[in-house]
């Protein structure tokens, strides 16, 4: 009897099936890992997209709220201008200044202008300019007496309502009263009347003089006034109308940028580098940014796709590179009277994404964990 060992030969077909099964199992592990990574990526992509849209909606909400607040502010100033132009006491004061101005000769008016304009700038002779003097004519003394009597009340009026100045202008275009006397005081604002006729207050006067109904008001957008070196000023103007329909003159309310600066200050609500500003049709800012080293109103130009679309009447969002950082802005259109502004909420893109940045880290960690588990499973399958 032979003692040779019995050798069981493996069926070749079975071996091929086993190898095929092993390959399929390894492929299945790979596909399972890829599917898990795809599902995790899709989940986090959807989550990040929702967070991104929520952040953009927050910027949009801020822009819409500031647009609404700015529109209400301008509308309230227009309504106040119409109210003052129709108030009996204001009309009476304007009529008195205008009548006394008309009683003076051109030489007397020039003397009044030389006396009051330097005094309003704090120069020597302020007391003398407001006092009566026998060397002056009766018309001059009457004008100076009315000016001295009403000036303190008008200063309190400006401070109470937050106006920069108030102006009375004759139908012929002479600026006969303002609280803060500047180079335009006593000048003629009618067309071709003086160099100030083509500037902000002159344009406001000429448009307001054409109005014929009570309650009608015009708005003149911000310009450097009275000189190019001076800060920006805007004007609301309305005609002073008599009951019979005649025109006493024009009342103009002067505004500076301070109320708008306060209104458009984000106050840290969006982040340390966020900005909210209004841009006019000339692509220049209409407010001063907080903590800016230099004034930005009518000094900084903003030409972005969002601003241009907003000036065309469409809400818009744009992303652009500003130096080393990307910034995102939402611009909302605002229309008032005959002008349109873009009210923009802007901030660095990385600051906007900072609250949900941990989701990105969690996404990368989940992908790394899936790869690690998949590699371990692949190793066990291959070893078996």
ROBA-440197 format. One line per 5 residues: number of its first residue (from 0); their letters; for each residue x, y, z of C-alpha. Coordinates in pm, whole numbers, plus 32768, in hexadecimal, padded with zeros to 4 digits. Layout:
NUM) A) X,Y,Z | ...
This chain:
0) XXXXX) 8000,8000,8000 | 8096,8148,7F98 | 80D8,825E,8092 | 80D7,837D,7F99 | 800B,84A5,8015
5) XXXXX) 7EBC,84E9,7F7E | 7EC0,8636,7EC7 | 7D6E,86DD,7E91 | 7D88,87B3,7D5C | 7CB3,88F0,7D67
10) XXXXX) 7BBA,8919,7C54 | 7C38,8A28,7B67 | 7ADB,8AB1,7B34 | 7AAA,8ADC,7CA8 | 7BF2,8B96,7CC5
15) XXXXX) 7B91,8C86,7BB3 | 7A44,8CC6,7C60 | 7AF1,8D0D,7DA8 | 7BE1,8E02,7D07 | 7AC0,8EAE,7C55
20) XXXXX) 7A00,8EC4,7D9D | 7B2E,8F5A,7E4A | 7B51,9061,7D3B | 79E0,90B1,7D52 | 79F7,90D8,7ECB
25) XXXXX) 7B20,91C4,7EAC | 7A69,9288,7D9F | 7935,9292,7E7B | 7A02,9323,7F97 | 7A8C,9430,7EAF
30) XXXXX) 7932,9484,7E2B | 78A6,948B,7F8C | 79B4,9581,7FF9 | 7977,965E,7EC9 | 77FF,9655,7F05
35) XXXXX) 782E,96B3,8073 | 7914,97D2,8013 | 781D,984A,7F0B | 76FA,9841,8000 | 77C3,98F7,810B
40) XXXXX) 7834,99FB,800D | 76D0,9A2C,7F8E | 764F,9A57,80F2 | 7757,9B54,8154 | 7738,9C08,8005
45) XXXXX) 75C2,9C30,803F | 7604,9CA2,81A4 | 770C,9DA0,8139 | 7631,9E1D,801C | 7515,9E5E,810F
50) XXXXX) 75FE,9F12,8200 | 7691,9FDE,80E2 | 7537,A03F,806A | 74CF,A09A,81CC | 7601,A17B,81EC
55) XXXXX) 75B8,A220,809D | 744C,A24F,8104 | 74C7,A2F9,8241 | 758F,A3EF,8171 | 7461,A421,8092
60) XXXXX) 7383,A462,81BF | 7476,A565,8247 | 747F,A611,80F3 | 7303,A614,80D8 | 72D7,A697,823C
65) XXXXX) 73D3,A7AD,8206 | 7333,A802,80B8 | 71DF,A81C,815C | 726A,A8EF,827A | 731D,A9DA,818B
70) XXXXX) 71E8,AA00,80B2 | 7111,AA4E,81E3 | 7213,AB4C,825A | 7215,AC07,810F | 7099,ABF9,80F8
75) XXXXX) 7076,AC85,8257 | 7163,ADA3,8202 | 7097,ADF0,80CB | 6F55,ADF3,8195 | 6FF3,AED6,829A
80) XXXXX) 7066,AFC7,818A | 6F06,AFD7,80FE | 6E81,B012,825D | 6F71,B131,82A7 | 6F29,B1CF,8154
85) XXXXX) 6DB5,B1D8,81A4 | 6DD0,B23B,8314 | 6D52,B39A,8357 | 6E6C,B400,8446 | 6F7B,B38A,8356
90) XXXXX) 6ED5,B438,8233 | 6EB7,B578,82FC | 7028,B572,835C | 7091,B52E,81F5 | 6FAF,B645,8178
95) XXXXX) 704A,B73C,826E | 71AE,B6E7,8204 | 7152,B6F8,8094 | 7097,B843,80B5 | 71B3,B8E7,8178
100) XXXXX) 72B0,B863,807C | 71EB,B8FD,7F5F | 71E4,BA4D,8010 | 7360,BA61,800F | 7435,BAD8,7EF1
105) XXXXX) 753A,B9F2,7E54 | 7647,BAB0,7F15 | 7590,BA7E,805F | 7565,B90D,8016 | 76DA,B8EF,7FD4
110) XXXXX) 7721,B998,8123 | 7636,B8A4,81D4 | 76E5,B782,812C | 783E,B7FE,8194 | 77CC,B830,82FB
115) XXXXX) 7713,B6E9,8333 | 77DA,B5E9,8270 | 7925,B621,832C | 786A,B62C,8479 | 77C9,B4DA,843A
120) XXXXX) 7925,B444,8406 | 7990,B4BA,8560 | 7A6A,B5DC,84F3 | 7A8F,B725,85A9 | 796A,B812,859B
125) XXXXX) 7852,B71B,85DF | 77B4,B7F5,86E9 | 77D7,B92B,8618 | 7731,B884,84EF | 75FC,B834,85BB
130) XXXXX) 75DE,B986,8666 | 752B,BABC,85E7 | 75F5,BBE3,856F | 7588,BD43,8511 | 7672,BD3D,83E6
135) XXXXX) 7598,BC34,8343 | 7457,BC6F,8289 | 7303,BC20,831A | 72DD,BAF5,8234 | 742C,BA67,82A3
140) XXXXX) 73DC,BA9E,8412 | 7289,B9F9,83EA | 7325,B8CB,833F | 7434,B8AA,844A | 7336,B8CB,8560
145) XXXXX) 7260,B7B4,84CB | 7396,B6E0,8497 | 7407,B70D,85FE | 72AA,B6C1,8682 | 7277,B580,85BA
150) XXXXX) 73D6,B4ED,85A4 | 73D7,B43A,86F6 | 7281,B3A0,86B5 | 72EC,B328,855E | 742C,B290,85EB
155) XXXXX) 735C,B1D2,86EB | 7273,B16A,85D0 | 7397,B0D2,850F | 7422,B01B,863D | 72D0,AF8E,869B
160) XXXXX) 7286,AF02,8540 | 73EA,AEA3,84E0 | 73FF,AF8A,83B3 | 7544,B021,833A | 74A4,B170,82DC
165) XXXXX) 7367,B21B,8266 | 7353,B31A,814B | 7259,B422,80DA | 7276,B484,7F6B | 71B8,B593,7EB5
170) XXXXX) 70F7,B541,7D76 | 720A,B5FE,7CBF | 730F,B510,7D4E | 73B9,B5DD,7E62 | 741F,B50E,7F92
175) XXXXX) 73AA,B5FF,80A3 | 73CC,B525,81DA | 7488,B3F5,8258 | 74F8,B39C,83B5 | 765E,B347,8355
180) XXXXX) 76CB,B459,8269 | 77B4,B3DA,815B | 7832,B466,8015 | 76DC,B438,7F72 | 7629,B520,8066
185) XXXXX) 759A,B64B,7FB0 | 75ED,B5B7,7E5A | 74F1,B583,7D46 | 7494,B418,7D01 | 73C0,B452,7BCD
190) XXXXX) 743E,B3CD,7A83 | 757E,B48C,7A27 | 7556,B559,7B66 | 76A6,B4F5,7BFF | 779C,B3D7,7C0C
195) XXXXX) 76B9,B32E,7D0D | 7595,B31A,7C1B | 7623,B1DC,7B82 | 7670,B137,7CCF | 7596,B06F,7DBB
200) XXXXX) 74CD,B182,7E65 | 74A5,B247,7D23 | 7421,B113,7C6F | 7336,B0C8,7D91 | 72AF,B22D,7D89
205) XXXXX) 7276,B22F,7C12 | 71B7,B0E5,7C1B | 70E9,B145,7D4D | 7087,B295,7CB8 | 6FD7,B1DA,7B9D
210) XXXXX) 6EF6,B11E,7C93 | 6D96,B1AB,7CAB | 6CE3,B0CE,7DAA | 6D01,B0C2,7F27 | 6DAD,AF8A,7FA9
215) XXXXX) 6E90,AF63,7E7C | 7000,AF3E,7ED2 | 713A,AEFF,7E07 | 7278,AE51,7E76 | 73D3,AEB0,7DFE
220) XXXXX) 74D1,AD98,7E2A | 7612,ADC5,7EEE | 771D,AEA9,7E5E | 7847,AF5C,7EF0 | 77B1,B0AA,7F55
225) XXXXX) 77DD,B1CF,7F43 | 793F,B18F,7EC7 | 79E3,B054,7E42 | 7ABE,B044,7F78 | 7990,B046,8062
230) XXXXX) 78E0,AF0F,80EC | 77B9,AE74,8030 | 7663,AF12,8057 | 7508,AEB1,7FDB | 73D5,AF91,7FC8
235) XXXXX) 725E,AF75,7FE4 | 71A9,B0A2,7F55 | 703E,B10F,7F40 | 6F91,B24D,7ECE | 6EFF,B33B,7FD1
240) XXXXX) 6DA1,B36D,7F44 | 6C9E,B471,7FA1 | 6B2F,B418,7FBD | 6AEB,B4D2,7E7A | 6BEE,B3FF,7DC6
245) XXXXX) 6D07,B4FC,7DC0 | 6E67,B49E,7E23 | 6F0F,B535,7F52 | 7053,B486,7EFA | 70F9,B334,7F31
250) XXXXX) 7152,B280,8073 | 7278,B18F,8067 | 72E4,B099,8174 | 7455,B037,816A | 74CB,AEDD,81D8
255) XXXXX) 7626,AE56,821D | 7687,ACE6,8222 | 7680,ACB4,839D | 7521,AC1B,83B4 | 7570,AB2F,8296
260) XXXXX) 76C4,AAD7,832C | 7617,AA6D,846E | 7503,A9B4,83B7 | 75F4,A8E8,82E2 | 76E9,A894,83F9
265) XXXXX) 76E4,A714,8423 | 775A,A73A,858F | 7802,A5E5,858A | 76C3,A528,8538 | 7760,A484,8407
270) XXXXX) 78CD,A46F,846B | 79F6,A556,84A2 | 7A38,A590,832F | 78CF,A5AE,82B7 | 785D,A6EA,8207
275) XXXXX) 770B,A77F,81B3 | 7705,A8A3,80C4 | 7633,A956,7FC2 | 76B1,A997,7E61 | 7624,AA9D,7D77
280) XXXXX) 7602,AA95,7BFD | 7761,AB29,7BE3 | 77E1,A9EC,7C98 | 7855,AABE,7DC3 | 77FB,AA70,7F2C
285) XXXXX) 76F6,AB48,7FD6 | 7767,AB02,813C | 78A9,AAF4,8205 | 791A,A99B,8274 | 795D,A975,83E9
290) XXXXX) 7ACD,A96B,8448 | 7B36,A9CE,82E8 | 7C7A,AA9B,82EC | 7BE8,AB95,81F4 | 7A83,AC03,81A4
295) XXXXX) 79E5,AB1B,80A4 | 78AA,ABDF,804A | 78D2,AC57,7EE2 | 7A3E,ABE8,7EFC | 7A3F,AA6C,7ED5
300) XXXXX) 79D0,A9D1,7D8E | 792A,A87B,7D92 | 7908,A7D3,7C3F | 789C,A669,7C6F | 77A3,A593,7BAD
305) XXXXX) 76B4,A596,7CD6 | 76B5,A713,7CE9 | 7677,A73B,7B75 | 7557,A643,7B79 | 74BC,A6EF,7CA8
310) XXXXX) 74D6,A842,7BFD | 741E,A7A0,7ADB | 7307,A73D,7BCB | 7360,A5D4,7C20 | 73C4,A531,7D68
315) XXXXX) 751B,A496,7D29 | 7632,A3D1,7DD1 | 779B,A3C9,7D5F | 78EA,A342,7DD6 | 7A34,A3E4,7D7A
320) XXXXX) 7B9B,A3F0,7DF1 | 7C09,A51F,7EB8 | 7D80,A4FD,7EEA | 7DC3,A3AC,7F8A | 7C5F,A36D,7FFE
325) XXXXX) 7B1F,A321,7F4A | 79F2,A3F5,7FA5 | 7883,A3B5,7F72 | 777D,A4C7,7F50 | 7605,A4D7,7F34
330) XXXXX) 7581,A616,7E92 | 741A,A68B,7EAF | 7385,A79D,7DD0 | 72E8,A8CE,7E74 | 7224,A9D2,7DB0
335) XXXXX) 71C4,AB27,7E37 | 7146,AC53,7D77 | 720D,AC4D,7C32 | 7342,AB97,7CB2 | 739F,AA2C,7CF0
340) XXXXX) 74A1,A9AC,7DE4 | 752F,A854,7E24 | 7536,A7F4,7F94 | 7649,A6F2,7FC1 | 7697,A5FE,80D9
345) XXXXX) 77F8,A57A,80AF | 78E8,A49E,8174 | 7A14,A3B5,813D | 79AC,A262,80B8 | 7A79,A1A8,81BD
350) XXXXX) 79CC,A269,82D6 | 7878,A210,8249 | 78DA,A09E,823D | 7985,A099,8392 | 784F,A029,845B
355) XXXXX) 7826,9EEB,838E | 7996,9EA8,8347 | 7999,9D87,844A | 78B1,9CC8,8360 | 79C8,9CC2,825F
360) XXXXX) 7AB7,9C2F,835D | 79B3,9B2C,83C0 | 7986,9AD6,8250 | 7AF9,9A97,8222 | 7B06,99CB,8364
365) XXXXX) 79E3,98F2,82F3 | 7A8C,98AD,81A4 | 7BCE,984F,8255 | 7B12,9760,833D | 7A5F,96BB,8219
370) XXXXX) 7BAA,9688,8165 | 7C49,95F5,829D | 7B2D,94FE,82D9 | 7B20,94A7,8169 | 7C97,945F,8161
375) XXXXX) 7C79,937D,8292 | 7B56,92BD,81FB | 7C0E,929E,80B0 | 7D3E,920D,8165 | 7C6A,9109,821D
380) XXXX) 7BBB,90A1,80DD | 7D00,9082,801F | 7DA6,8FBA,8136 | 7C89,8EC2,8146
